[in-house]
Amino acid sequence: MTEHQLREQECRIARYRRLEREVTDPLAACLLHDIVEELEAELRKDRPEWNGPRN
């Protein structure tokens, strides 16, 4: 992945994390959590030093 694609992936993760916190449906929250985990795994594969979202 290019640096631009990696930053886009980080933004995608942040967006899904935000949605995960906001939803009230437990199934939706679970599905969003799974999406976040998959995106983070993909990001760690391409950027091993990545430790999570920047705050």
MODELLER restraints for C-alpha pairs under 7 A, 6 or more apart:
rsr = mdl.restraints
at = mdl.atoms
rsr.add(forms.Gaussian(group=physical.xy_distance, feature=features.Distance(at['CA:1:A'], at['CA:46:A']), mean=6.63, stdev=0.5))
rsr.add(forms.Gaussian(group=physical.xy_distance, feature=features.Distance(at['CA:13:A'], at['CA:36:A']), mean=5.78, stdev=0.5))
rsr.add(forms.Gaussian(group=physical.xy_distance, feature=features.Distance(at['CA:13:A'], at['CA:39:A']), mean=6.53, stdev=0.5))
rsr.add(forms.Gaussian(group=physical.xy_distance, feature=features.Distance(at['CA:16:A'], at['CA:32:A']), mean=6.36, stdev=0.5))
rsr.add(forms.Gaussian(group=physical.xy_distance, feature=features.Distance(at['CA:16:A'], at['CA:36:A']), mean=6.34, stdev=0.5))
rsr.add(forms.Gaussian(group=physical.xy_distance, feature=features.Distance(at['CA:17:A'], at['CA:36:A']), mean=6.72, stdev=0.5))
rsr.add(forms.Gaussian(group=physical.xy_distance, feature=features.Distance(at['CA:20:A'], at['CA:29:A']), mean=5.09, stdev=0.5))
rsr.add(forms.Gaussian(group=physical.xy_distance, feature=features.Distance(at['CA:20:A'], at['CA:32:A']), mean=5.62, stdev=0.5))
rsr.add(forms.Gaussian(group=physical.xy_distance, feature=features.Distance(at['CA:20:A'], at['CA:33:A']), mean=6.52, stdev=0.5))
rsr.add(forms.Gaussian(group=physical.xy_distance, feature=features.Distance(at['CA:23:A'], at['CA:29:A']), mean=6.15, stdev=0.5))
rsr.add(forms.Gaussian(group=physical.xy_distance, feature=features.Distance(at['CA:44:A'], at['CA:50:A']), mean=5.85, stdev=0.5))
